[in-house]
Amino acid sequence: MTNGTNRILDDFAKLMTDAAGAAQGVRREAETMFRAQAERALNGLDLVKREEFEAVREMAIRARDENEALRKRIEALEARLPASE
């Protein structure tokens, strides 16, 4: 009887191991499908890539700095003009 019980337990353990492997396969497949769907959805949106955003951000920072420098230059030039009354 012990031999039969061990065989049943061994078969059950093998079945559970196979089921766990199959579950992992299903999980990986579901993740792959979800990622593909999410990527398709995101590609359909009008979003910019991080690199493009950073490039435009740097351009805006440089433009703001240039505007500030030009504003100071104009103020200095205006200060040198004689006051017209």
Biopython code that builds the backbone (N, CA, C, O; Angstrom):
import numpy as np
from Bio.PDB.StructureBuilder import StructureBuilder

atoms = [
    (1, "MET", "N", (0.832, -1.204, 0.000)),
    (1, "MET", "CA", (0.000, 0.000, 0.000)),
    (1, "MET", "C", (0.872, 1.262, 0.000)),
    (1, "MET", "O", (0.529, 2.258, -0.637)),
    (2, "THR", "N", (1.981, 1.213, 0.705)),
    (2, "THR", "CA", (2.865, 2.365, 0.770)),
    (2, "THR", "C", (3.416, 2.695, -0.600)),
    (2, "THR", "O", (3.550, 3.862, -0.967)),
    (3, "ASN", "N", (3.735, 1.646, -1.357)),
    (3, "ASN", "CA", (4.263, 1.847, -2.694)),
    (3, "ASN", "C", (3.237, 2.514, -3.599)),
    (3, "ASN", "O", (3.594, 3.381, -4.397)),
    (4, "GLY", "N", (1.992, 2.132, -3.492)),
    (4, "GLY", "CA", (0.915, 2.715, -4.283)),
    (4, "GLY", "C", (0.661, 4.160, -3.907)),
    (4, "GLY", "O", (0.423, 5.007, -4.768)),
    (5, "THR", "N", (0.714, 4.435, -2.605)),
    (5, "THR", "CA", (0.504, 5.803, -2.129)),
    (5, "THR", "C", (1.622, 6.717, -2.606)),
    (5, "THR", "O", (1.378, 7.846, -3.031)),
    (6, "ASN", "N", (2.862, 6.214, -2.529)),
    (6, "ASN", "CA", (4.003, 7.021, -3.001)),
    (6, "ASN", "C", (3.866, 7.324, -4.494)),
    (6, "ASN", "O", (4.154, 8.436, -4.936)),
    (7, "ARG", "N", (3.425, 6.329, -5.266)),
    (7, "ARG", "CA", (3.257, 6.533, -6.699)),
    (7, "ARG", "C", (2.170, 7.573, -6.970)),
    (7, "ARG", "O", (2.323, 8.424, -7.846)),
    (8, "ILE", "N", (1.085, 7.500, -6.225)),
    (8, "ILE", "CA", (0.000, 8.474, -6.384)),
    (8, "ILE", "C", (0.504, 9.872, -6.025)),
    (8, "ILE", "O", (0.217, 10.841, -6.727)),
    (9, "LEU", "N", (1.254, 9.968, -4.931)),
    (9, "LEU", "CA", (1.797, 11.278, -4.522)),
    (9, "LEU", "C", (2.808, 11.780, -5.547)),
    (9, "LEU", "O", (2.840, 12.972, -5.854)),
    (10, "ASP", "N", (3.631, 10.884, -6.075)),
    (10, "ASP", "CA", (4.592, 11.284, -7.112)),
    (10, "ASP", "C", (3.866, 11.781, -8.364)),
    (10, "ASP", "O", (4.237, 12.801, -8.945)),
    (11, "ASP", "N", (2.828, 11.045, -8.770)),
    (11, "ASP", "CA", (2.048, 11.468, -9.934)),
    (11, "ASP", "C", (1.362, 12.811, -9.681)),
    (11, "ASP", "O", (1.293, 13.663, -10.567)),
    (12, "PHE", "N", (0.859, 12.984, -8.463)),
    (12, "PHE", "CA", (0.203, 14.246, -8.114)),
    (12, "PHE", "C", (1.222, 15.390, -8.117)),
    (12, "PHE", "O", (0.928, 16.481, -8.605)),
    (13, "ALA", "N", (2.406, 15.145, -7.578)),
    (13, "ALA", "CA", (3.448, 16.172, -7.561)),
    (13, "ALA", "C", (3.853, 16.537, -8.985)),
    (13, "ALA", "O", (4.044, 17.713, -9.294)),
    (14, "LYS", "N", (3.986, 15.531, -9.854)),
    (14, "LYS", "CA", (4.334, 15.804, -11.252)),
    (14, "LYS", "C", (3.222, 16.606, -11.922)),
    (14, "LYS", "O", (3.496, 17.538, -12.678)),
    (15, "LEU", "N", (1.991, 16.253, -11.653)),
    (15, "LEU", "CA", (0.860, 16.973, -12.220)),
    (15, "LEU", "C", (0.868, 18.433, -11.771)),
    (15, "LEU", "O", (0.632, 19.333, -12.578)),
    (16, "MET", "N", (1.138, 18.669, -10.489)),
    (16, "MET", "CA", (1.182, 20.045, -9.961)),
    (16, "MET", "C", (2.350, 20.823, -10.575)),
    (16, "MET", "O", (2.216, 22.007, -10.883)),
    (17, "THR", "N", (3.494, 20.155, -10.752)),
    (17, "THR", "CA", (4.642, 20.817, -11.373)),
    (17, "THR", "C", (4.318, 21.191, -12.817)),
    (17, "THR", "O", (4.626, 22.297, -13.259)),
    (18, "ASP", "N", (3.706, 20.282, -13.539)),
    (18, "ASP", "CA", (3.310, 20.569, -14.923)),
    (18, "ASP", "C", (2.276, 21.694, -14.975)),
    (18, "ASP", "O", (2.328, 22.553, -15.855)),
    (19, "ALA", "N", (1.349, 21.682, -14.037)),
    (19, "ALA", "CA", (0.318, 22.725, -13.998)),
    (19, "ALA", "C", (0.948, 24.083, -13.703)),
    (19, "ALA", "O", (0.559, 25.097, -14.283)),
    (20, "ALA", "N", (1.935, 24.094, -12.787)),
    (20, "ALA", "CA", (2.616, 25.356, -12.468)),
    (20, "ALA", "C", (3.371, 25.872, -13.689)),
    (20, "ALA", "O", (3.357, 27.070, -13.972)),
    (21, "GLY", "N", (4.028, 24.968, -14.410)),
    (21, "GLY", "CA", (4.733, 25.369, -15.633)),
    (21, "GLY", "C", (3.778, 25.910, -16.675)),
    (21, "GLY", "O", (4.066, 26.911, -17.332)),
    (22, "ALA", "N", (2.649, 25.255, -16.828)),
    (22, "ALA", "CA", (1.640, 25.726, -17.791)),
    (22, "ALA", "C", (1.095, 27.085, -17.372)),
    (22, "ALA", "O", (0.864, 27.952, -18.215)),
    (23, "ALA", "N", (0.889, 27.269, -16.075)),
    (23, "ALA", "CA", (0.375, 28.553, -15.580)),
    (23, "ALA", "C", (1.381, 29.664, -15.850)),
    (23, "ALA", "O", (0.997, 30.778, -16.206)),
    (24, "GLN", "N", (2.665, 29.366, -15.683)),
    (24, "GLN", "CA", (3.684, 30.377, -15.973)),
    (24, "GLN", "C", (3.694, 30.718, -17.458)),
    (24, "GLN", "O", (3.862, 31.877, -17.839)),
    (25, "GLY", "N", (3.512, 29.697, -18.293)),
    (25, "GLY", "CA", (3.451, 29.943, -19.735)),
    (25, "GLY", "C", (2.267, 30.819, -20.104)),
    (25, "GLY", "O", (2.392, 31.730, -20.922)),
    (26, "VAL", "N", (1.137, 30.548, -19.511)),
    (26, "VAL", "CA", (-0.061, 31.359, -19.762)),
    (26, "VAL", "C", (0.173, 32.788, -19.274)),
    (26, "VAL", "O", (-0.213, 33.752, -19.936)),
    (27, "ARG", "N", (0.808, 32.910, -18.113)),
    (27, "ARG", "CA", (1.095, 34.237, -17.554)),
    (27, "ARG", "C", (2.010, 35.026, -18.495)),
    (27, "ARG", "O", (1.754, 36.199, -18.766)),
    (28, "ARG", "N", (3.078, 34.389, -18.994)),
    (28, "ARG", "CA", (3.995, 35.061, -19.916)),
    (28, "ARG", "C", (3.278, 35.476, -21.196)),
    (28, "ARG", "O", (3.494, 36.573, -21.711)),
    (29, "GLU", "N", (2.434, 34.603, -21.700)),
    (29, "GLU", "CA", (1.679, 34.911, -22.911)),
    (29, "GLU", "C", (0.729, 36.087, -22.681)),
    (29, "GLU", "O", (0.599, 36.962, -23.537)),
    (30, "ALA", "N", (0.070, 36.103, -21.528)),
    (30, "ALA", "CA", (-0.842, 37.207, -21.199)),
    (30, "ALA", "C", (-0.071, 38.518, -21.069)),
    (30, "ALA", "O", (-0.536, 39.560, -21.532)),
    (31, "GLU", "N", (1.101, 38.471, -20.443)),
    (31, "GLU", "CA", (1.915, 39.682, -20.306)),
    (31, "GLU", "C", (2.347, 40.186, -21.673)),
    (31, "GLU", "O", (2.311, 41.388, -21.936)),
    (32, "THR", "N", (2.754, 39.276, -22.539)),
    (32, "THR", "CA", (3.178, 39.663, -23.887)),
    (32, "THR", "C", (2.025, 40.306, -24.649)),
    (32, "THR", "O", (2.199, 41.333, -25.303)),
    (33, "MET", "N", (0.849, 39.696, -24.559)),
    (33, "MET", "CA", (-0.317, 40.259, -25.243)),
    (33, "MET", "C", (-0.686, 41.626, -24.665)),
    (33, "MET", "O", (-1.029, 42.544, -25.410)),
    (34, "PHE", "N", (-0.616, 41.762, -23.341)),
    (34, "PHE", "CA", (-0.938, 43.041, -22.703)),
    (34, "PHE", "C", (0.047, 44.123, -23.150)),
    (34, "PHE", "O", (-0.348, 45.242, -23.479)),
    (35, "ARG", "N", (1.332, 43.770, -23.157)),
    (35, "ARG", "CA", (2.338, 44.754, -23.584)),
    (35, "ARG", "C", (2.113, 45.179, -25.031)),
    (35, "ARG", "O", (2.221, 46.360, -25.363)),
    (36, "ALA", "N", (1.802, 44.218, -25.883)),
    (36, "ALA", "CA", (1.560, 44.541, -27.291)),
    (36, "ALA", "C", (0.350, 45.463, -27.428)),
    (36, "ALA", "O", (0.393, 46.431, -28.187)),
    (37, "GLN", "N", (-0.720, 45.172, -26.703)),
    (37, "GLN", "CA", (-1.919, 46.019, -26.747)),
    (37, "GLN", "C", (-1.608, 47.417, -26.207)),
    (37, "GLN", "O", (-2.025, 48.420, -26.787)),
    (38, "ALA", "N", (-0.879, 47.474, -25.101)),
    (38, "ALA", "CA", (-0.540, 48.771, -24.506)),
    (38, "ALA", "C", (0.336, 49.584, -25.455)),
    (38, "ALA", "O", (0.140, 50.789, -25.613)),
    (39, "GLU", "N", (1.301, 48.919, -26.084)),
    (39, "GLU", "CA", (2.169, 49.621, -27.029)),
    (39, "GLU", "C", (1.368, 50.140, -28.217)),
    (39, "GLU", "O", (1.586, 51.264, -28.669)),
    (40, "ARG", "N", (0.444, 49.328, -28.725)),
    (40, "ARG", "CA", (-0.411, 49.758, -29.829)),
    (40, "ARG", "C", (-1.252, 50.968, -29.426)),
    (40, "ARG", "O", (-1.402, 51.915, -30.198)),
    (41, "ALA", "N", (-1.793, 50.928, -28.221)),
    (41, "ALA", "CA", (-2.624, 52.037, -27.741)),
    (41, "ALA", "C", (-1.792, 53.307, -27.583)),
    (41, "ALA", "O", (-2.234, 54.391, -27.963)),
    (42, "LEU", "N", (-0.599, 53.176, -27.028)),
    (42, "LEU", "CA", (0.257, 54.349, -26.838)),
    (42, "LEU", "C", (0.735, 54.920, -28.166)),
    (42, "LEU", "O", (0.850, 56.136, -28.316)),
    (43, "ASN", "N", (1.011, 54.055, -29.118)),
    (43, "ASN", "CA", (1.429, 54.528, -30.435)),
    (43, "ASN", "C", (0.309, 55.292, -31.132)),
    (43, "ASN", "O", (0.570, 56.166, -31.959)),
    (44, "GLY", "N", (-0.926, 54.966, -30.802)),
    (44, "GLY", "CA", (-2.057, 55.661, -31.390)),
    (44, "GLY", "C", (-2.270, 57.061, -30.820)),
    (44, "GLY", "O", (-2.931, 57.896, -31.436)),
    (45, "LEU", "N", (-1.707, 57.306, -29.649)),
    (45, "LEU", "CA", (-1.837, 58.626, -29.026)),
    (45, "LEU", "C", (-0.817, 59.577, -29.624)),
    (45, "LEU", "O", (0.199, 59.147, -30.171)),
    (46, "ASP", "N", (-1.083, 60.844, -29.520)),
    (46, "ASP", "CA", (-0.178, 61.858, -30.056)),
    (46, "ASP", "C", (0.804, 62.267, -28.958)),
    (46, "ASP", "O", (0.704, 63.353, -28.388)),
    (47, "LEU", "N", (1.754, 61.377, -28.675)),
    (47, "LEU", "CA", (2.733, 61.625, -27.621)),
    (47, "LEU", "C", (4.107, 61.847, -28.235)),
    (47, "LEU", "O", (4.411, 61.318, -29.304)),
    (48, "VAL", "N", (4.933, 62.631, -27.554)),
    (48, "VAL", "CA", (6.299, 62.836, -28.019)),
    (48, "VAL", "C", (7.230, 61.890, -27.272)),
    (48, "VAL", "O", (6.955, 61.466, -26.150)),
    (49, "LYS", "N", (8.322, 61.580, -27.921)),
    (49, "LYS", "CA", (9.312, 60.731, -27.279)),
    (49, "LYS", "C", (10.108, 61.561, -26.288)),
    (49, "LYS", "O", (10.207, 62.781, -26.424)),
    (50, "ARG", "N", (10.665, 60.904, -25.307)),
    (50, "ARG", "CA", (11.419, 61.577, -24.243)),
    (50, "ARG", "C", (12.562, 62.410, -24.828)),
    (50, "ARG", "O", (12.802, 63.533, -24.385)),
    (51, "GLU", "N", (13.263, 61.863, -25.817)),
    (51, "GLU", "CA", (14.393, 62.580, -26.416)),
    (51, "GLU", "C", (13.932, 63.871, -27.089)),
    (51, "GLU", "O", (14.588, 64.907, -26.976)),
    (52, "GLU", "N", (12.797, 63.801, -27.791)),
    (52, "GLU", "CA", (12.270, 64.995, -28.438)),
    (52, "GLU", "C", (11.855, 66.033, -27.407)),
    (52, "GLU", "O", (12.112, 67.224, -27.583)),
    (53, "PHE", "N", (11.214, 65.586, -26.333)),
    (53, "PHE", "CA", (10.798, 66.496, -25.274)),
    (53, "PHE", "C", (12.014, 67.193, -24.667)),
    (53, "PHE", "O", (12.007, 68.408, -24.472)),
    (54, "GLU", "N", (13.054, 66.418, -24.371)),
    (54, "GLU", "CA", (14.256, 66.994, -23.761)),
    (54, "GLU", "C", (14.920, 67.993, -24.703)),
    (54, "GLU", "O", (15.421, 69.021, -24.246)),
    (55, "ALA", "N", (14.937, 67.716, -26.015)),
    (55, "ALA", "CA", (15.543, 68.627, -26.978)),
    (55, "ALA", "C", (14.782, 69.950, -27.010)),
    (55, "ALA", "O", (15.396, 71.017, -26.987)),
    (56, "VAL", "N", (13.463, 69.890, -27.061)),
    (56, "VAL", "CA", (12.652, 71.118, -27.084)),
    (56, "VAL", "C", (12.788, 71.864, -25.757)),
    (56, "VAL", "O", (12.819, 73.094, -25.732)),
    (57, "ARG", "N", (12.869, 71.127, -24.674)),
    (57, "ARG", "CA", (13.043, 71.755, -23.346)),
    (57, "ARG", "C", (14.355, 72.533, -23.293)),
    (57, "ARG", "O", (14.391, 73.661, -22.801)),
    (58, "GLU", "N", (15.436, 71.927, -23.801)),
    (58, "GLU", "CA", (16.724, 72.619, -23.828)),
    (58, "GLU", "C", (16.669, 73.863, -24.704)),
    (58, "GLU", "O", (17.254, 74.891, -24.364)),
    (59, "MET", "N", (15.960, 73.772, -25.843)),
    (59, "MET", "CA", (15.812, 74.943, -26.716)),
    (59, "MET", "C", (15.067, 76.056, -25.982)),
    (59, "MET", "O", (15.435, 77.225, -26.095)),
    (60, "ALA", "N", (14.036, 75.708, -25.243)),
    (60, "ALA", "CA", (13.252, 76.708, -24.508)),
    (60, "ALA", "C", (14.096, 77.358, -23.423)),
    (60, "ALA", "O", (14.003, 78.566, -23.205)),
    (61, "ILE", "N", (14.911, 76.575, -22.746)),
    (61, "ILE", "CA", (15.778, 77.133, -21.699)),
    (61, "ILE", "C", (16.773, 78.116, -22.310)),
    (61, "ILE", "O", (16.991, 79.205, -21.778)),
    (62, "ARG", "N", (17.380, 77.717, -23.447)),
    (62, "ARG", "CA", (18.339, 78.621, -24.113)),
    (62, "ARG", "C", (17.643, 79.894, -24.574)),
    (62, "ARG", "O", (18.199, 80.983, -24.434)),
    (63, "ALA", "N", (16.430, 79.776, -25.127)),
    (63, "ALA", "CA", (15.691, 80.949, -25.603)),
    (63, "ALA", "C", (15.354, 81.875, -24.439)),
    (63, "ALA", "O", (15.454, 83.096, -24.566)),
    (64, "ARG", "N", (14.958, 81.301, -23.312)),
    (64, "ARG", "CA", (14.643, 82.115, -22.134)),
    (64, "ARG", "C", (15.892, 82.850, -21.641)),
    (64, "ARG", "O", (15.825, 84.024, -21.275)),
    (65, "ASP", "N", (17.035, 82.150, -21.634)),
    (65, "ASP", "CA", (18.282, 82.788, -21.205)),
    (65, "ASP", "C", (18.682, 83.915, -22.151)),
    (65, "ASP", "O", (19.125, 84.973, -21.704)),
    (66, "GLU", "N", (18.527, 83.692, -23.472)),
    (66, "GLU", "CA", (18.840, 84.721, -24.458)),
    (66, "GLU", "C", (17.916, 85.930, -24.291)),
    (66, "GLU", "O", (18.365, 87.073, -24.384)),
    (67, "ASN", "N", (16.634, 85.681, -24.046)),
    (67, "ASN", "CA", (15.691, 86.788, -23.840)),
    (67, "ASN", "C", (16.063, 87.599, -22.613)),
    (67, "ASN", "O", (15.981, 88.827, -22.633)),
    (68, "GLU", "N", (16.468, 86.931, -21.550)),
    (68, "GLU", "CA", (16.875, 87.639, -20.327)),
    (68, "GLU", "C", (18.112, 88.500, -20.594)),
    (68, "GLU", "O", (18.187, 89.644, -20.145)),
    (69, "ALA", "N", (19.076, 87.944, -21.326)),
    (69, "ALA", "CA", (20.290, 88.710, -21.652)),
    (69, "ALA", "C", (19.944, 89.916, -22.513)),
    (69, "ALA", "O", (20.465, 91.010, -22.294)),
    (70, "LEU", "N", (19.069, 89.720, -23.490)),
    (70, "LEU", "CA", (18.667, 90.841, -24.353)),
    (70, "LEU", "C", (17.895, 91.893, -23.562)),
    (70, "LEU", "O", (18.073, 93.088, -23.799)),
    (71, "ARG", "N", (17.049, 91.475, -22.635)),
    (71, "ARG", "CA", (16.317, 92.435, -21.804)),
    (71, "ARG", "C", (17.283, 93.294, -20.997)),
    (71, "ARG", "O", (17.096, 94.506, -20.895)),
    (72, "LYS", "N", (18.303, 92.685, -20.428)),
    (72, "LYS", "CA", (19.295, 93.440, -19.643)),
    (72, "LYS", "C", (20.071, 94.397, -20.533)),
    (72, "LYS", "O", (20.384, 95.516, -20.126)),
    (73, "ARG", "N", (20.382, 93.957, -21.747)),
    (73, "ARG", "CA", (21.104, 94.826, -22.678)),
    (73, "ARG", "C", (20.264, 96.042, -23.056)),
    (73, "ARG", "O", (20.764, 97.166, -23.115)),
    (74, "ILE", "N", (18.974, 95.795, -23.313)),
    (74, "ILE", "CA", (18.078, 96.900, -23.676)),
    (74, "ILE", "C", (17.955, 97.871, -22.506)),
    (74, "ILE", "O", (17.989, 99.086, -22.705)),
    (75, "GLU", "N", (17.814, 97.352, -21.297)),
    (75, "GLU", "CA", (17.719, 98.227, -20.120)),
    (75, "GLU", "C", (18.981, 99.060, -19.957)),
    (75, "GLU", "O", (18.907, 100.241, -19.616)),
    (76, "ALA", "N", (20.153, 98.447, -20.201)),
    (76, "ALA", "CA", (21.416, 99.187, -20.088)),
    (76, "ALA", "C", (21.497, 100.268, -21.160)),
    (76, "ALA", "O", (21.936, 101.383, -20.878)),
    (77, "LEU", "N", (21.078, 99.955, -22.389)),
    (77, "LEU", "CA", (21.105, 100.956, -23.458)),
    (77, "LEU", "C", (20.119, 102.093, -23.185)),
    (77, "LEU", "O", (20.426, 103.262, -23.419)),
    (78, "GLU", "N", (18.925, 101.734, -22.686)),
    (78, "GLU", "CA", (17.946, 102.764, -22.361)),
    (78, "GLU", "C", (18.427, 103.652, -21.238)),
    (78, "GLU", "O", (18.121, 104.844, -21.222)),
    (79, "ALA", "N", (19.163, 103.104, -20.310)),
    (79, "ALA", "CA", (19.686, 103.905, -19.187)),
    (79, "ALA", "C", (20.705, 104.927, -19.680)),
    (79, "ALA", "O", (20.872, 105.984, -19.071)),
    (80, "ARG", "N", (21.385, 104.614, -20.780)),
    (80, "ARG", "CA", (22.414, 105.533, -21.323)),
    (80, "ARG", "C", (21.802, 106.643, -22.151)),
    (80, "ARG", "O", (22.472, 107.640, -22.421)),
    (81, "LEU", "N", (20.559, 106.506, -22.561)),
    (81, "LEU", "CA", (19.897, 107.539, -23.347)),
    (81, "LEU", "C", (19.549, 108.727, -22.454)),
    (81, "LEU", "O", (19.203, 108.556, -21.285)),
    (82, "PRO", "N", (19.643, 109.901, -23.004)),
    (82, "PRO", "CA", (19.255, 111.069, -22.203)),
    (82, "PRO", "C", (17.749, 111.070, -21.988)),
    (82, "PRO", "O", (16.978, 110.673, -22.861)),
    (83, "ALA", "N", (17.363, 111.511, -20.843)),
    (83, "ALA", "CA", (15.930, 111.569, -20.508)),
    (83, "ALA", "C", (15.301, 112.668, -21.329)),
    (83, "ALA", "O", (15.779, 113.802, -21.297)),
    (84, "SER", "N", (14.241, 112.371, -22.067)),
    (84, "SER", "CA", (13.555, 113.381, -22.873)),
    (84, "SER", "C", (12.330, 113.842, -22.106)),
    (84, "SER", "O", (11.443, 113.059, -21.768)),
    (85, "GLU", "N", (12.314, 115.120, -21.850)),
    (85, "GLU", "CA", (11.194, 115.696, -21.099)),
    (85, "GLU", "C", (10.506, 116.757, -21.863)),
    (85, "GLU", "O", (9.541, 117.344, -21.374)),
]
sb = StructureBuilder()
sb.init_structure("model")
sb.init_model(0)
sb.init_chain("A")
sb.init_seg("    ")
for serial, (resi, resn, name, xyz) in enumerate(atoms, 1):
    if name == "N":
        sb.init_residue(resn, " ", resi, " ")
    sb.init_atom(name, np.array(xyz, "f"), 0.0, 1.0, " ", f" {name:<3s}", serial, name[0])
structure = sb.get_structure()
